[in-house]
Amino acid sequence: MITWPDDHPPISGIALASCQIRLVLARASPPVEQRCITATVFGDRQAASRRHGLRRLRKSSKRTGKLIGARFFNKGYLATVGQEQQVNPASTRDTDGHGTHTLSTAAGRLVPGANLFGYGNGTAKGGAPRAHAAAYKVCWHPVSGSECFDADIIAAFDAAIHDGVHVLSVSLGGSPAEYFRDGVAIGSFHAARHGVTVVCSAGNAGPAAGTVSNTAPWLLTVGASTMDREFPAYLVLDNKKRIKGQSLSPTRLPGNKYYQLISSEEAKGANATATQAKLCIEGSLDKAKVEGKIVVCIRGKNARVEKGETVRRAGGAGLVLANDEASGNEMIADAHVLPATHITYTDGRALLAFETCMGHIILPSIFFFDVLACQKYLSYVLSCRSAPGYITAPYTALGTKPAPFMAAFSSQGPSTVTPQILKPDITEPGVSILAAFTSLAGPTGLAFDERRVLFNAESGTSMSCPHVGGVAGLLKALHPDWSPAAIKSAIMTTANSSFLRATPFGYGAGHVQPNRAADPGLVYDAGAADYLGFLCALGYNSSTIATFMAGDDDGDRQARYACPATAPRPEDLNYPFVAVPYLSPTGAAHAVTRRVRNVGAGAAAYDARVHEPRGVAVDVRPRRLEFAAPGEGKQFTVTFRAREGFFLPGEYVFGRLIWSDGAGRHRVRSPLVVRVVDSKKKKTPLSIA
C-alpha cells in the first residue's frame, strides 16, 4: 500500500505538501525537572540498551542538545519512481516545513517572541520542552499523488525502535485499510511490542462519516479541533455591516476607502469554465474584470492560499474566501499573499437575505437559508456589481468563543476497518497552530511564495497529533514502567468532552487534560498477546499474523503464533472505549468484558455510573471495584440490551461509563457507542444520532 502524507485538508482544496520529518520521538533528559501545566519532577530510569541507542544517535548528530539525531529512508520511494525522479535531495533536510512544525510542537524548547508577521506573538513551547528529539524522514516529492511508501515507513519504525525511542509522533496516513496492508499499522505494532507509544493523526477527510484513518487499536489516533485564539479579519460593507472572517495576511488594503466586490464566476476568463472561475483556479480570471476589486472565491479543490495568488496575478485588490457547504462554519487563518478573509458558510447564507437598493445593502431582521447558499451569495454579488466593501487588517484575539469545536476537515469515525474499535481516540488543537518552520519554503508552502519565516501557522490533524505526542512523552517520563496502552488509557479516560453538537466519532474521548492524565486512578492495559488475540478475532491466520512479526528479534517464535480454538471477539479487546456496532433488535443481551488496573497511590474503591445511550439498557457488573493495593487488577462486564420501542434501527447512539472513587479525585470515563442492527437491511448505513 502507498501511504499519503496527512498534511492539509483535501476538502478545502489544500494540495498535499511533501512531508519531510514525520516521525518524532520524545524522551525526558535524565534527570530533569519537566514542567507542563503543573511543575513535576521527572526522572529517567530506562534500560541501558535504550540509553546506548540514544547515545549512538547523539554521536551521529553535530549537536548534542534538542535534536540528537536525524535519518532518512527512501529506498521504497526510489524503487518505485527511479533514481532520476528524486527531486528533493536525499538528506534529512526539511524542505517544506511540515516536519519542523510537528517536531517543535511535540518537543520544542521555550522560545520567546514567536509569531507570524507579528500575529500570535508570545512564548512558544512544545508539549515536552525538555525532551530530546530525533527525526525520521520518510516522505519525498509526490509522484502520482504518493510520497510516503510503506517500505520506508516500516524501515523508519524499526530504526526508531533500535535507537531506543519512547514516543513516536506520526503525522501521516492514508485511506483506511486492512491492518496487514497498512505500513503504519505494521510498523507501529512492532513499536508497541517494544514499549514505544505511537501517536498518529486521524486524517483530514472530514466531515463525512467513516473517513478516519490509522485505526489500529495499538495506535493513539488524534482528531483536530480549535482553540480560543483567532485572527479575525472583517469584510465591511458600505452600510457598516461587518462579516467576520479569519486571516494571517501581512498586507493591508491601501487607503481608507471601499473597493468593488465581484464574484470570481462573474470574472471568468474567456478560456475558463464557470467551475474553474468559481474556485479561482490559476489562470481562470479575466484581468480586465478583476483589476482593483475584491474577488469572492469559493473554497474547494485547490489550495486556499493558491486562490489568493490567482486573484493577485489577475490584479485583484483582495480576496474573500467563502466556504462551500461541506466546509461548514470552519474558518482557517492563512498567510495569504494579499489582503484576504475567510468567511463561514453560514455567513454566506446570511448574505442571501440582503436586499440591494441603489448599491446599498440592508440587513432584514429575519434570515432565510437554503442549500444553494454559496451559489446565491455569488449571485448577490453578481446582481450588485457596484456593491463596495473593504477587508480589515487581521489581529490576534484571545479567549474567543465558542471554543473548542471540531474542525470540519478532521476525519470522522466510525472505523470502516473494525467498527468495534472507536476512532479517533482523542482530539487536540489542530487549527492555526503556530510552531517553528523551515527556511527553505514560504509560509504557504507553494512555489510562488518567496517569503521566509521562523514560525508558521498551519492546520490539520498533522498539527494536533504532536500535541498528544508531547503529553505521551511527559507521561512516559513520569511513569517509565507504563505500557503504551496504559499511557493511551490515561490520556483517554481523563479527557474533557464539552462539545455540544459533535460526537465521539469526531472527538473520541475529548480534549486532553495532561494534569489529570498524570494521575488517572485506573488504566485499561493491553499488550502484544491482547493485540494478537484481536487479530485472531478478525480472522487473520498464522501466516498473516507473521507479517506483524517480521524483523523482530523473536520473530521466528512469534511468527508461529496460533490462534486459540475459540476465537475472541473484537469488542472484547481491553480498550478504554466500549463499542457494540451490531446489537440485536430483539432485546438479546450482548456482554463485553473489560479489566482495569489500579495505578493510584494505595488501596481504592470505585463505583460505576452509567449514562445510557438512547434506546439501550446498560448493566455493569460488579457495580463496585475494590482494590487492596496499587497494581491490582479487576475485571467487569458491561451488558447491552436494545429497549423495544425506544431505539432507531441502524442509528449510532452514545453514552458513557464512569468509574469514580469515593473522594471524587478520580473519574475514569469511557464512551459507550452502540448501534442496533436494522434487521430489514443487509447493510446498515452510517446513521449517527
N, C-alpha and C positions, 0 to 999 in steps of 0.2 A: 504493500500500500504506500502511496505517496502522501505525505502529510503537508498540509499547507500551514503557513505561519498564521498565528492568531493575533492580528495587529489592530486594524481599524474595522469598524462595522461595514460589511459589504452592503447592507441595506441602505446605507446613506450614500453609497457610491464611492466610498474611500477605496483607492487602489491599494492592494496588498503590497506593503513595502518589504524589502528584503530584511529579515530579522538577522541580527549579527551575533549578539551574545545572548543566548536564551536560557541556559541552564546556570543557575546561580546557587552557590552554597552559602549557608550562614552558620558560623561557628563561633562560640564565645572564646575570647582570648584568655588564656589561663595565667593567673587568676585575674578577675576583672570585676569592678563594680559596674553593673549594667543597669542603666535607668531607662524605664519605659513606663509611662504613666505614673507608676509609683517607684520609689527607689528600692531596689532589691540587690543584695549581694549575690552575684552569680559566680560559680566555680566550675572548673573543667576537670572531670575525673574520667576521661576517656582512656581507652586501651592504648598501650604503647604502639601497637601496629598502626592505629589510626593516626597517632601523632607522627609516626615515621612517614606516612604517606603525605601529610601536610608539610613536613619538613622538606620532603623532596620537591613539593610544589614551590616552596619558598626559594629553593636553590635555582629553580628554573625561571624565576621572576627576577627582574632587575631591581625590584623594590621589595621590601620586607614588611610593609605596613598593611594597608587595607587590602589591596588586590595582591594576593600571594601567588597567583598563577593563572594562566590562560592557555587554552588549547583550541585547535580547530580540527574539524572532521569533515572531509569532502570526498572520500573515496566512492561512496554511494552516488553522490552527485555526479562526479566525473565519469563513472561507469555508465551513467545514463545519458549525459549530454555530450561527453567527449572533452578532451583537454582543451581544444580550441574554443569551446564555448565558455570557459571560465573567465568571466568579465571581472568580477571582484578579485583582488589579489588574494592568493592563498595564504592568508595570515589571520591572526586573531583581531586585527583592527576592526573597529566598529565603524562602518561606512554609512549607516542610515540612522543611528541614534537610538534604535529600539533597545538594544542590549544595555547601553549606558543608562538609559532611563529606568529600565526594570531593575538593573543591578543596584543603582543608587537608591531606589525605592525600598528594596529589601534590606540593604545593609550600609547605606551611605552614612558618612560621619556628619556631625553638626556643621553646617555652613551658613554663616550669617549673610544677609544681603542677597539671598536667592530671589530672582524674579525673572519675568519675561517681559521685556520692553517696559519695565517699571511696574507691571501688574503682579499682584500676589506677593509683594515684597515682604520678606521675613527670613527667619532661620529655618533652613530645611534639614531634615534628618531622615534616615531610613528607619525601618522597623526595628532593626537590631544594629544600632550605630557603632557598636564596638566589636562587632563580629568581623572575622576575616572573611574574605570573599575570593572565589575563583570563578572563572568564566569558561564556558564550553560552547564554541561557535559551531552550529550545525546547519545554518541556512545560508543560501547563496543567491546569486542573481536568478530571478524567476525564469523558468523555461516551461512554456505552455501552462503557465499558472502555478507551477510547482517549484518549490525552492528548498524544502526540508525533506530529506529522504530517510526512510526507516533505518537503513543500514547505518547511516551517520548518527541518527538519534540513539540507537541501541548502543553503538560504539561509545558515544559520549556518556551514556548512563554507566556503562561498565567501567570506563576510565574514572568517573567520579566516585564510584564505589571503591575502586582500588586506591584512589587518592585519600579515602577516608572522610568524605564529606558527611555532614549530619542532616542537612536540609537541601533539597533541590527545588528551586522555583522555575517552573517550566511554562513560559508564556508562548506556547504554540499548540496547535491542534488541527484536526481535520474533521471531516464528516464522521458521524457516529458509525462504528464498525465493530464486528465481532472481535473479541479481545485477541484471538490468535492471529488476526490480520492487522493489528494496531501496534505500531512500533513503540508508541508511548506506553501502552498498556504492558507490553512485554518487558521493556526496559525498566519501567517503574516497579514491576513485580520483582525483578532482580533486586532493585534498590530496597524495597520493603522487606525482603527476606534478610537483608543485611543491616536492617535497623535504620535505614535512611527514609526520612519523611519526604514525600514528593507532593508538591502543591502545583496544580495546573489550572489554566484558565478554562472557563466553561464554553467560550466561543462567542462570536459576535453575529449570530444568525437570527437573533430575536426580531420581533416579539412572538413569532409563531411558536406554537406548542411542539414539543418533541424535537427541538433543534440542538439540545445540549450535547456537547462532545466531551471527551475524556471522562467516560462514565464508569471506568473500572472501580470497584469498591476499595481497592488499596490506595487510590488517589484521593487527595483532598481537592475538590473541584470548586472553583470560585467564580461567582457571578459578579456583575458590576452595578453599582448604584451611585447616587450623587452624594454630595456633602453640602454643608451650609455655607459655601463660598461660591459666589458667582461673579461674572464680569459683564454687567449689564451695559447694553448699548441700545438706545431707543430710536425707533422710527417715529419722527414727529411730523404730523400732518399740519397743513396751514391753518386749521382751526384749533391747533394746540393739542389735539388728541395724540396720545403717546402709546405706541405699541412696543412692549418690552421685548428685547432680544438679547443675544449674547455675542460677544466678540472679544478678540485679543489683537485687533488690528492696531498697529502703531501709528497709522496715518489718519489724518482728520480731513474732513471736507473744508476746503479753503473758503474763507469769508463767512459772514453771518447772514446767509441767505438760503432760500429754498431752491430745490432742484426738481425738475420734472421727473416723475416716475413713469416707467414704461415696462410693460410685460416683455420678457425675453421672447415669448412666442410672437408678439407683435413686431419685435425687432429681428425677425427671422431673415437670414441671408438668402440670396437667390438660389444657392445650391444646397441649402439645408432643408431637412424635413421639419415639420412642426414639433415633433417629439424631440429632435436634437436641439432645436432652439429653446424649447421649454426647459430642458435640462442644462442649457448653456454648455453644450459640448464644444470643444475647441473648433473655431472657425465657423460656427453656426450663426453668428450675429452680423447684422448689417451695420457697418461703422457709421454710415450716414444717419441711421435711426438712433444709434446708441450714444453718439457723441455728447458728452456733458450731462448725461442723465443718470439717475439711479435706476438700475435694472433689477427686476424681480425675477429670480430663478427658482425652479422647483428642485428640491433635494432628491437625489437618487442617481444611481449608475456610476457617474464619475465622481471624483473627489470633491468634497465641499470647497476646499481652497482652490481647486482647479477651475471651478466655476467663476470665482473672482478673477483669476488670471485671464479667463476668456473675456470677461467684461472689460478688464483693464486694457487688454490689447485692442479691443474694439473702440477704445476711447471713452468708456463709461466713467462716471464720477464716483459711483458707489454701487454696492450690492445689497439687496435684501434677499436672503435665502429663506424660502418658505418650506416648511416640512410637507412631505406628502402624507397621505393618510396612515401608511404603515409606520412612519416615524413618530406619529402622535405629537405629544406635547414636550418631547425631549428637545432641549436646546444645548448645543455644544459650542464652546468658545474656541475659535480657531485663530491662528496668526495669519489673517488674511493679508493680501498684498495691496489692498485698497480699503477705503472706509467701507465697513460692512456690518450687518447684524443678522443673526439667525433667529427667526421667529417660529412660534409653535403652529401646529395645525389648527388648534382651537382659535388662535388669533386670526388665522387666515379665514376660518369660517365666520368669525365675528364680523369681518370686513364685508361679508355678503350683505349685511343689513344696512351698510352705509348707503345713503342716498346722495346723489350729486345734484347740485343746484348752482349753475354758473361757475363750476370749477371749485365750489366749496363743499366740504363734507360734513354731514350732520349725522350724529350717532343717535338712533332711536333708543327708547327705554327698553325695548324687547328685542332680543336677538333671535334670528331664525337660522337653523342649521340644516344642512343636508350633506349627503356623502360626496357631492361634487364640489366640496368647498374650495379646494385649491384652484380648480379649473375656473370656477365662478369668480374667485378672487382675482385671477388674471383677467377675466372678462371685465371685472370692475375697472381694473387699470386701463384696459383697452378703451372702455367707454368714457374714461375720464382722462384723456391724454394730456390735459393741462393740469392735472392734479399735482400740486407741489408738495415737497416734504424735504426733510434732511435727516441725517443719521448722527446722533450724538457720539461723542468720544466715549469709549468704554472706561469703566472704573472698577476697582475692587470693592465688592460688597460682602461683608461678613454677617453671619447669623441669619441668613436668608431662610425663608420658609415657603412651601413645605420642604423639609429635608429630614432624612434622606428619602428618595424614592428610586425605584428601579429604572435603570437605563433601558430605553426601548431596544437598543441593539443587543442587550445581554441575552444569550441563548437560554431557552426555557426547557424545563422538563415537561413530561416525564421522559425517562430514558427509553429510547427505542430499542436498546440492546437488551437490557434487563430491567423492566419496569418495577421489579421487586426492590431495586436499589434506587432510592430517591436522589436525583441530581438536579441542580448543583447542590453542594453541601453547605455553602456559606456565601455571603456576599460582603464586599468591601468597596470603598470608593474607587471608581474607575472612569470618572468624567472630569476632564480638565485637570488632570493630575500634573503638578509642577515637579520636575525632577531634572537631574543632570542630563546633558545632551552632548553629542559628538560635535567636533569642529569640522567634520567632513561633509556635512549636509545642512541645508537650511531648515528652519522650523516646520515648514510644510512637508519636507521630505521629497519634494518634487524637483526635477532637474532645473526648472526656470528660476528657482529661489536661490539667490546668491547671498542672502543674509546669513549671518552666523551668530549663534547664541550659546551661552554657557548652560542655560536651563530652558526647558521647553514644557509646554502643557500639552498632554496627549490624552486620548480617551480610548477605552477598550477594556476587555477583560484581561488583556495583557498587562494593563496598569493595575488592576485590582489584585491580580494573583500575587505579586511580590509583597503586597501589604501583609498577606497571610503568611507568606514565606518568612518574613521578618519575625512575626509573632511566634511561628513554629520554632525559629532559632532561639528565641528567648526562653521558650518552654523547655527546649532540649537542654539549654544551659542550666536552667533551674532544676530540672528533673532528668538527669542524664540516663537514668535507668528506665525511663518510659519508652514504650514501643511507639512506632509511627501511628498505630491505631489508637493508642491511649492519648497521644497528642491531638489527633484529629477529634477524638471524643471530647476532650476538654474544651477545645475551641467551639465545637458544635453545640454541646449541651448547655453552655453558659452564654450563648449568643442572645442578642436582643432582637425580637421581631415586632417592631412597632409599625410595620407597613399596614395600611388600611385596605387598599384595593388589590395589592399583589398577593400571591400565594406562595407556598413553599416551592412550587415549581420555578419560581423566579429567584427567591432569596434563600432557599434552603432552610437552614436553621435561623438565619437572620444576620445581623451585623456582629462582628467580633467584639468581645469585651475582654481585652488582654488581662486586666486585673483579676477578673473572675475566673478566667481560664487557668490562671496560675494555681488556683485552689478550687477545683471543680467538685470535690467531695467524692464522687463516684465516676468511674470511667467504664465504657464498653470496650474491652480489649479484644484483639484478634491477632493471629499470627499466620505463618505460612500454612500450617495444617488446616486452619479455617478457610483460607482462600483456595487451597487445593480442593477441599470439600465443596466449596462454592462452584468451582469449575466442573466438578463431577455432576453437581446438580443441574448444570447447563447442558449436560450430555456430552461433555468432552471426554474422549477416550485417552488412553495412556500415551499414545503417540502424539496427540495434540497437546496434551499437558506437558510433554517433554519439550515443546517449543519454549515454554516459560523457564526451563531449567538449563538450557544450553549455555555453556560458558561458565557456569558456576563451579566452584571448587568441588562441590559434592554432587555435581550434575549427573554423573553416572548412576549414583544411587537414587537420586530423586527422579531421574528420567523413567525409572521402573515403577513409579508410583501407580498403584492400582486403586481404582475407586471402590468403595465399600459395596457389598452386595445390595444393601438397601440404601439407595441414593438419598442424600439430604435434599431439602427444598431450598431454593434460592433465598426465600424470605426468612429462613432461619439463620442466615449469616448474622453474626453478632454485631449488628450495625446500630449506630445511635438513632437512626430513624426506624419506623416500622411502616412498611408499605405492603398493602394487600390489594393488588390490581384485579383479582379475579374472585371476589366474594360472591357466593351463591345467593341468588334472589329468594331462595326457598326458606331462608332463616337458619340454614345449617351452620353449625359453628365452624370457625376457622381459627385455630390456635397457633400462635407464634411464640417461640421461646427466646429469651434474652438472658444474659448474665452480666452482672456489674461487679466491679472490684472497688473496695474502699481504699481511697488514696488520701484520706484525711489523716489528722494527727493522732487519732485514738479511736476508741470504740464509738459507734454511732448507730442511730436508728433512723430509718427513712420511711415515710408514709407516701402512698400513691394518691395522686389526684388526677382525674381524667376529664378532659373536655372532649366530649364525644363528637365525632363527625356527624353531620346531619343525616338522619335516617339510619344510623348504625349504632348498635349497642356494643359497648366495650366493657369487658370484665378483666381485671388484673388480679392474679393470684400468685403468691400471697399479696395482700394489700400493705403489709409492713415488712421491711427488711431490717434485721438486727445484726450488726457486725460487732464481734467481740474485740477485734484488733485491726490495725491497718494491714492492708494486703489481703484481707479475707474476701472471698467472692461469694455471691449469692445468685441463684437463678430464679426467674419468674416467668410466668406465662401470660400473654395477652390474647384474649379470645374475642373475636368479632362475630356479630350476627346482624344480618340485614333486618330492619324493622319493617314489616309488611305495611304498605300504605304510606310510608314516610320517605322512601328513597326514590331517586330517579335513575332508572337503569342506564348504565354506561357513563354516568357522571362521576368525576373525581370529587371527593369531599375531603375536608381536612379537619383534624383535631390535634390534641396534644396530650402527652403523658408527662406528668411532673412528679419526680421524687424529691421530697423536701425533708430536711431534718427538723427536729423539734425546735432548735434555736433559730430556725429561719435563715441560717447563714448560707446554706447551700440549696439551690433549686436546680435539679438536674432535669432538663427539659428535652423531650423527644417529640418531634412532629409525628402525627399519625396520618397516613394517606391511604384512602380506601376507594375502590371503585366496585360497585355491584354490577355483575355481569348482566348484559342485556341478552336474555335467552332467545330473543327473536332474531338476533343478528349474529352472523358468523364472526364478523369483525366489528369491534366497538370503536367508534370514532373518539378522538381525544376531546372529550367534553369536560370542562372544568367549572365547578361551582364557584 
